[in-house]
Amino acid sequence: MTIFINDKECQCKATTIIEMMSELDINPKGCAIAKGDMIIPRSTWDSYTLNPNDRLTLIRATQGG
């Protein structure tokens, strides 16, 4: 299925966020995921169902200043 992460088209077979992150080799530590204006709670990543053409924003915490 096609989804978009930070406006980049991605192909994946995953049906949940946690599966998608594993499939796309994204380390979930220090990450947040949003769909539209809403943050998707980490506690729901294993049950949140992805749909074709979903547009997600991946936010990563970084150190420095």
Gaussian input, Z-matrix of N, CA and C with variables (Angstrom, degrees):
# hf/3-21g

backbone

0 1
 N
 C     1     B1
 C     2     B2     1     A1
 N     3     B3     2     A2     1     D1
 C     4     B4     3     A3     2     D2
 C     5     B5     4     A4     3     D3
 N     6     B6     5     A5     4     D4
 C     7     B7     6     A6     5     D5
 C     8     B8     7     A7     6     D6
 N     9     B9     8     A8     7     D7
 C    10    B10     9     A9     8     D8
 C    11    B11    10    A10     9     D9
 N    12    B12    11    A11    10    D10
 C    13    B13    12    A12    11    D11
 C    14    B14    13    A13    12    D12
 N    15    B15    14    A14    13    D13
 C    16    B16    15    A15    14    D14
 C    17    B17    16    A16    15    D15
 N    18    B18    17    A17    16    D16
 C    19    B19    18    A18    17    D17
 C    20    B20    19    A19    18    D18
 N    21    B21    20    A20    19    D19
 C    22    B22    21    A21    20    D20
 C    23    B23    22    A22    21    D21
 N    24    B24    23    A23    22    D22
 C    25    B25    24    A24    23    D23
 C    26    B26    25    A25    24    D24
 N    27    B27    26    A26    25    D25
 C    28    B28    27    A27    26    D26
 C    29    B29    28    A28    27    D27
 N    30    B30    29    A29    28    D28
 C    31    B31    30    A30    29    D29
 C    32    B32    31    A31    30    D30
 N    33    B33    32    A32    31    D31
 C    34    B34    33    A33    32    D32
 C    35    B35    34    A34    33    D33
 N    36    B36    35    A35    34    D34
 C    37    B37    36    A36    35    D35
 C    38    B38    37    A37    36    D36
 N    39    B39    38    A38    37    D37
 C    40    B40    39    A39    38    D38
 C    41    B41    40    A40    39    D39
 N    42    B42    41    A41    40    D40
 C    43    B43    42    A42    41    D41
 C    44    B44    43    A43    42    D42
 N    45    B45    44    A44    43    D43
 C    46    B46    45    A45    44    D44
 C    47    B47    46    A46    45    D45
 N    48    B48    47    A47    46    D46
 C    49    B49    48    A48    47    D47
 C    50    B50    49    A49    48    D48
 N    51    B51    50    A50    49    D49
 C    52    B52    51    A51    50    D50
 C    53    B53    52    A52    51    D51
 N    54    B54    53    A53    52    D52
 C    55    B55    54    A54    53    D53
 C    56    B56    55    A55    54    D54
 N    57    B57    56    A56    55    D55
 C    58    B58    57    A57    56    D56
 C    59    B59    58    A58    57    D57
 N    60    B60    59    A59    58    D58
 C    61    B61    60    A60    59    D59
 C    62    B62    61    A61    60    D60
 N    63    B63    62    A62    61    D61
 C    64    B64    63    A63    62    D62
 C    65    B65    64    A64    63    D63
 N    66    B66    65    A65    64    D64
 C    67    B67    66    A66    65    D65
 C    68    B68    67    A67    66    D66
 N    69    B69    68    A68    67    D67
 C    70    B70    69    A69    68    D68
 C    71    B71    70    A70    69    D69
 N    72    B72    71    A71    70    D70
 C    73    B73    72    A72    71    D71
 C    74    B74    73    A73    72    D72
 N    75    B75    74    A74    73    D73
 C    76    B76    75    A75    74    D74
 C    77    B77    76    A76    75    D75
 N    78    B78    77    A77    76    D76
 C    79    B79    78    A78    77    D77
 C    80    B80    79    A79    78    D78
 N    81    B81    80    A80    79    D79
 C    82    B82    81    A81    80    D80
 C    83    B83    82    A82    81    D81
 N    84    B84    83    A83    82    D82
 C    85    B85    84    A84    83    D83
 C    86    B86    85    A85    84    D84
 N    87    B87    86    A86    85    D85
 C    88    B88    87    A87    86    D86
 C    89    B89    88    A88    87    D87
 N    90    B90    89    A89    88    D88
 C    91    B91    90    A90    89    D89
 C    92    B92    91    A91    90    D90
 N    93    B93    92    A92    91    D91
 C    94    B94    93    A93    92    D92
 C    95    B95    94    A94    93    D93
 N    96    B96    95    A95    94    D94
 C    97    B97    96    A96    95    D95
 C    98    B98    97    A97    96    D96
 N    99    B99    98    A98    97    D97
 C   100   B100    99    A99    98    D98
 C   101   B101   100   A100    99    D99
 N   102   B102   101   A101   100   D100
 C   103   B103   102   A102   101   D101
 C   104   B104   103   A103   102   D102
 N   105   B105   104   A104   103   D103
 C   106   B106   105   A105   104   D104
 C   107   B107   106   A106   105   D105
 N   108   B108   107   A107   106   D106
 C   109   B109   108   A108   107   D107
 C   110   B110   109   A109   108   D108
 N   111   B111   110   A110   109   D109
 C   112   B112   111   A111   110   D110
 C   113   B113   112   A112   111   D111
 N   114   B114   113   A113   112   D112
 C   115   B115   114   A114   113   D113
 C   116   B116   115   A115   114   D114
 N   117   B117   116   A116   115   D115
 C   118   B118   117   A117   116   D116
 C   119   B119   118   A118   117   D117
 N   120   B120   119   A119   118   D118
 C   121   B121   120   A120   119   D119
 C   122   B122   121   A121   120   D120
 N   123   B123   122   A122   121   D121
 C   124   B124   123   A123   122   D122
 C   125   B125   124   A124   123   D123
 N   126   B126   125   A125   124   D124
 C   127   B127   126   A126   125   D125
 C   128   B128   127   A127   126   D126
 N   129   B129   128   A128   127   D127
 C   130   B130   129   A129   128   D128
 C   131   B131   130   A130   129   D129
 N   132   B132   131   A131   130   D130
 C   133   B133   132   A132   131   D131
 C   134   B134   133   A133   132   D132
 N   135   B135   134   A134   133   D133
 C   136   B136   135   A135   134   D134
 C   137   B137   136   A136   135   D135
 N   138   B138   137   A137   136   D136
 C   139   B139   138   A138   137   D137
 C   140   B140   139   A139   138   D138
 N   141   B141   140   A140   139   D139
 C   142   B142   141   A141   140   D140
 C   143   B143   142   A142   141   D141
 N   144   B144   143   A143   142   D142
 C   145   B145   144   A144   143   D143
 C   146   B146   145   A145   144   D144
 N   147   B147   146   A146   145   D145
 C   148   B148   147   A147   146   D146
 C   149   B149   148   A148   147   D147
 N   150   B150   149   A149   148   D148
 C   151   B151   150   A150   149   D149
 C   152   B152   151   A151   150   D150
 N   153   B153   152   A152   151   D151
 C   154   B154   153   A153   152   D152
 C   155   B155   154   A154   153   D153
 N   156   B156   155   A155   154   D154
 C   157   B157   156   A156   155   D155
 C   158   B158   157   A157   156   D156
 N   159   B159   158   A158   157   D157
 C   160   B160   159   A159   158   D158
 C   161   B161   160   A160   159   D159
 N   162   B162   161   A161   160   D160
 C   163   B163   162   A162   161   D161
 C   164   B164   163   A163   162   D162
 N   165   B165   164   A164   163   D163
 C   166   B166   165   A165   164   D164
 C   167   B167   166   A166   165   D165
 N   168   B168   167   A167   166   D166
 C   169   B169   168   A168   167   D167
 C   170   B170   169   A169   168   D168
 N   171   B171   170   A170   169   D169
 C   172   B172   171   A171   170   D170
 C   173   B173   172   A172   171   D171
 N   174   B174   173   A173   172   D172
 C   175   B175   174   A174   173   D173
 C   176   B176   175   A175   174   D174
 N   177   B177   176   A176   175   D175
 C   178   B178   177   A177   176   D176
 C   179   B179   178   A178   177   D177
 N   180   B180   179   A179   178   D178
 C   181   B181   180   A180   179   D179
 C   182   B182   181   A181   180   D180
 N   183   B183   182   A182   181   D181
 C   184   B184   183   A183   182   D182
 C   185   B185   184   A184   183   D183
 N   186   B186   185   A185   184   D184
 C   187   B187   186   A186   185   D185
 C   188   B188   187   A187   186   D186
 N   189   B189   188   A188   187   D187
 C   190   B190   189   A189   188   D188
 C   191   B191   190   A190   189   D189
 N   192   B192   191   A191   190   D190
 C   193   B193   192   A192   191   D191
 C   194   B194   193   A193   192   D192

   B1=1.4394
   B2=1.5209
   B3=1.2960
   B4=1.4561
   B5=1.5218
   B6=1.3260
   B7=1.4593
   B8=1.5215
   B9=1.2961
   B10=1.4554
   B11=1.5266
   B12=1.3189
   B13=1.4591
   B14=1.5196
   B15=1.3273
   B16=1.4596
   B17=1.5270
   B18=1.3227
   B19=1.4636
   B20=1.5215
   B21=1.3316
   B22=1.4591
   B23=1.5312
   B24=1.3321
   B25=1.4622
   B26=1.5224
   B27=1.3226
   B28=1.4621
   B29=1.5213
   B30=1.3140
   B31=1.4606
   B32=1.5282
   B33=1.3083
   B34=1.4592
   B35=1.5235
   B36=1.3230
   B37=1.4585
   B38=1.5228
   B39=1.3215
   B40=1.4671
   B41=1.5273
   B42=1.3269
   B43=1.4640
   B44=1.5252
   B45=1.3407
   B46=1.4664
   B47=1.5241
   B48=1.3115
   B49=1.4638
   B50=1.5220
   B51=1.3129
   B52=1.4642
   B53=1.5311
   B54=1.3350
   B55=1.4644
   B56=1.5289
   B57=1.3362
   B58=1.4574
   B59=1.5243
   B60=1.3160
   B61=1.4628
   B62=1.5247
   B63=1.3124
   B64=1.4577
   B65=1.5273
   B66=1.3257
   B67=1.4627
   B68=1.5253
   B69=1.3346
   B70=1.4608
   B71=1.5275
   B72=1.3356
   B73=1.4661
   B74=1.5325
   B75=1.3356
   B76=1.4691
   B77=1.5240
   B78=1.3292
   B79=1.4559
   B80=1.5289
   B81=1.3325
   B82=1.4625
   B83=1.5322
   B84=1.3376
   B85=1.4648
   B86=1.5294
   B87=1.3122
   B88=1.4580
   B89=1.5171
   B90=1.3372
   B91=1.4647
   B92=1.5225
   B93=1.3088
   B94=1.4605
   B95=1.5244
   B96=1.3239
   B97=1.4611
   B98=1.5273
   B99=1.3222
   B100=1.4593
   B101=1.5211
   B102=1.3207
   B103=1.4594
   B104=1.5137
   B105=1.3169
   B106=1.4559
   B107=1.5184
   B108=1.3003
   B109=1.4669
   B110=1.5239
   B111=1.3269
   B112=1.4553
   B113=1.5252
   B114=1.3345
   B115=1.4651
   B116=1.5286
   B117=1.3236
   B118=1.4612
   B119=1.5271
   B120=1.3238
   B121=1.4667
   B122=1.5307
   B123=1.3237
   B124=1.4683
   B125=1.5319
   B126=1.3265
   B127=1.4706
   B128=1.5274
   B129=1.3406
   B130=1.4669
   B131=1.5304
   B132=1.3258
   B133=1.4686
   B134=1.5164
   B135=1.3257
   B136=1.4629
   B137=1.5262
   B138=1.3286
   B139=1.4608
   B140=1.5294
   B141=1.3235
   B142=1.4689
   B143=1.5324
   B144=1.3123
   B145=1.4635
   B146=1.5217
   B147=1.3384
   B148=1.4595
   B149=1.5255
   B150=1.3171
   B151=1.4529
   B152=1.5223
   B153=1.3348
   B154=1.4571
   B155=1.5362
   B156=1.3164
   B157=1.4622
   B158=1.5227
   B159=1.3428
   B160=1.4688
   B161=1.5190
   B162=1.3145
   B163=1.4646
   B164=1.5277
   B165=1.3346
   B166=1.4586
   B167=1.5172
   B168=1.3168
   B169=1.4473
   B170=1.5163
   B171=1.3272
   B172=1.4586
   B173=1.5227
   B174=1.3309
   B175=1.4584
   B176=1.5282
   B177=1.3240
   B178=1.4718
   B179=1.5190
   B180=1.3266
   B181=1.4599
   B182=1.5334
   B183=1.3192
   B184=1.4561
   B185=1.5333
   B186=1.3218
   B187=1.4638
   B188=1.5202
   B189=1.2850
   B190=1.4581
   B191=1.5143
   B192=1.2937
   B193=1.4552
   B194=1.4794
   A1=108.02
   A2=115.78
   A3=122.08
   A4=109.74
   A5=116.13
   A6=122.39
   A7=106.81
   A8=116.97
   A9=121.94
   A10=108.77
   A11=116.13
   A12=121.85
   A13=106.97
   A14=116.25
   A15=122.17
   A16=110.07
   A17=116.06
   A18=125.17
   A19=114.42
   A20=118.02
   A21=121.52
   A22=108.42
   A23=116.17
   A24=120.60
   A25=110.16
   A26=116.30
   A27=122.52
   A28=108.96
   A29=115.75
   A30=121.84
   A31=107.82
   A32=116.81
   A33=119.49
   A34=110.12
   A35=114.89
   A36=122.23
   A37=111.08
   A38=116.34
   A39=122.42
   A40=111.00
   A41=115.04
   A42=120.49
   A43=111.99
   A44=117.33
   A45=121.19
   A46=109.40
   A47=116.69
   A48=120.91
   A49=111.04
   A50=118.12
   A51=120.25
   A52=110.65
   A53=117.37
   A54=120.68
   A55=110.93
   A56=116.88
   A57=121.66
   A58=110.84
   A59=116.37
   A60=119.91
   A61=110.70
   A62=116.88
   A63=120.64
   A64=110.70
   A65=116.31
   A66=121.15
   A67=112.15
   A68=116.90
   A69=121.24
   A70=112.27
   A71=116.64
   A72=123.57
   A73=112.10
   A74=115.21
   A75=122.11
   A76=106.88
   A77=116.29
   A78=121.04
   A79=108.65
   A80=118.52
   A81=120.03
   A82=114.69
   A83=116.76
   A84=119.34
   A85=109.62
   A86=115.78
   A87=121.45
   A88=113.94
   A89=117.18
   A90=120.91
   A91=111.10
   A92=114.30
   A93=122.43
   A94=106.49
   A95=116.46
   A96=122.67
   A97=107.68
   A98=114.99
   A99=120.45
   A100=109.28
   A101=115.17
   A102=121.89
   A103=105.36
   A104=115.50
   A105=119.35
   A106=108.90
   A107=117.25
   A108=122.36
   A109=112.34
   A110=117.44
   A111=119.88
   A112=111.69
   A113=115.73
   A114=121.37
   A115=107.99
   A116=115.95
   A117=120.68
   A118=107.09
   A119=117.99
   A120=120.30
   A121=111.74
   A122=115.33
   A123=121.39
   A124=111.06
   A125=116.90
   A126=120.55
   A127=112.79
   A128=117.89
   A129=121.04
   A130=112.89
   A131=118.07
   A132=120.60
   A133=112.71
   A134=117.81
   A135=119.66
   A136=112.95
   A137=117.40
   A138=119.97
   A139=113.05
   A140=117.57
   A141=120.89
   A142=108.85
   A143=117.75
   A144=122.52
   A145=110.81
   A146=114.67
   A147=120.98
   A148=109.84
   A149=115.25
   A150=121.67
   A151=109.35
   A152=117.68
   A153=119.38
   A154=111.14
   A155=114.93
   A156=123.90
   A157=114.65
   A158=117.79
   A159=119.68
   A160=108.79
   A161=116.29
   A162=122.48
   A163=107.78
   A164=114.40
   A165=121.54
   A166=110.24
   A167=115.21
   A168=121.53
   A169=107.86
   A170=115.80
   A171=122.40
   A172=107.66
   A173=115.42
   A174=121.82
   A175=107.36
   A176=116.60
   A177=120.87
   A178=110.07
   A179=114.32
   A180=120.14
   A181=108.14
   A182=116.42
   A183=120.57
   A184=109.10
   A185=114.82
   A186=120.23
   A187=108.80
   A188=115.07
   A189=119.32
   A190=110.49
   A191=113.83
   A192=115.18
   A193=112.90
   D1=152.98
   D2=177.86
   D3=-95.98
   D4=129.07
   D5=171.18
   D6=-132.06
   D7=167.54
   D8=179.03
   D9=-122.53
   D10=127.31
   D11=176.75
   D12=-118.85
   D13=118.28
   D14=-176.07
   D15=51.24
   D16=45.20
   D17=178.66
   D18=66.04
   D19=11.48
   D20=176.37
   D21=-103.16
   D22=127.95
   D23=-179.80
   D24=-70.29
   D25=132.47
   D26=179.21
   D27=-131.41
   D28=143.25
   D29=174.74
   D30=-105.78
   D31=130.91
   D32=177.23
   D33=-152.10
   D34=159.00
   D35=177.41
   D36=-99.25
   D37=-8.15
   D38=-175.56
   D39=-62.85
   D40=151.38
   D41=176.86
   D42=-114.24
   D43=-11.89
   D44=177.75
   D45=-127.51
   D46=165.03
   D47=-179.32
   D48=-63.55
   D49=-44.41
   D50=-177.90
   D51=-63.84
   D52=-38.38
   D53=175.80
   D54=-65.61
   D55=-40.87
   D56=179.16
   D57=-61.34
   D58=-44.71
   D59=-178.90
   D60=-63.40
   D61=-39.38
   D62=177.66
   D63=-66.62
   D64=-47.48
   D65=-178.96
   D66=-61.11
   D67=-39.14
   D68=-178.52
   D69=-90.52
   D70=7.62
   D71=177.84
   D72=56.19
   D73=47.84
   D74=177.55
   D75=-105.15
   D76=121.27
   D77=176.98
   D78=-72.62
   D79=119.33
   D80=-176.59
   D81=-73.22
   D82=-12.12
   D83=-178.63
   D84=-63.57
   D85=127.25
   D86=177.60
   D87=76.12
   D88=16.22
   D89=-178.35
   D90=-109.84
   D91=153.23
   D92=169.69
   D93=-131.88
   D94=149.63
   D95=-179.99
   D96=-123.53
   D97=134.47
   D98=176.33
   D99=-127.34
   D100=148.88
   D101=171.53
   D102=-124.25
   D103=116.06
   D104=-173.31
   D105=66.48
   D106=-129.63
   D107=-179.86
   D108=-96.90
   D109=9.59
   D110=-173.14
   D111=-116.04
   D112=125.29
   D113=174.31
   D114=-72.12
   D115=135.03
   D116=176.99
   D117=-92.50
   D118=116.86
   D119=-177.11
   D120=-57.94
   D121=136.14
   D122=179.33
   D123=-54.79
   D124=-33.83
   D125=-178.71
   D126=-64.00
   D127=-14.57
   D128=-179.78
   D129=-107.41
   D130=1.00
   D131=-177.07
   D132=-58.17
   D133=-33.30
   D134=-178.21
   D135=-79.32
   D136=-10.37
   D137=179.55
   D138=-122.82
   D139=-8.21
   D140=-179.12
   D141=-71.56
   D142=118.67
   D143=-175.90
   D144=-85.00
   D145=125.03
   D146=174.90
   D147=-81.96
   D148=147.48
   D149=178.22
   D150=-123.57
   D151=152.20
   D152=177.53
   D153=-53.31
   D154=138.80
   D155=178.42
   D156=69.50
   D157=14.32
   D158=172.87
   D159=-57.40
   D160=142.67
   D161=177.05
   D162=-115.20
   D163=109.91
   D164=-176.79
   D165=-111.56
   D166=150.35
   D167=172.61
   D168=-113.28
   D169=124.79
   D170=178.17
   D171=-102.04
   D172=122.65
   D173=-178.77
   D174=-115.52
   D175=128.49
   D176=179.39
   D177=-116.54
   D178=133.66
   D179=175.56
   D180=-74.76
   D181=137.84
   D182=178.01
   D183=-131.78
   D184=156.93
   D185=176.20
   D186=-97.22
   D187=160.20
   D188=176.30
   D189=118.68
   D190=-178.14
   D191=-179.04
   D192=-168.98

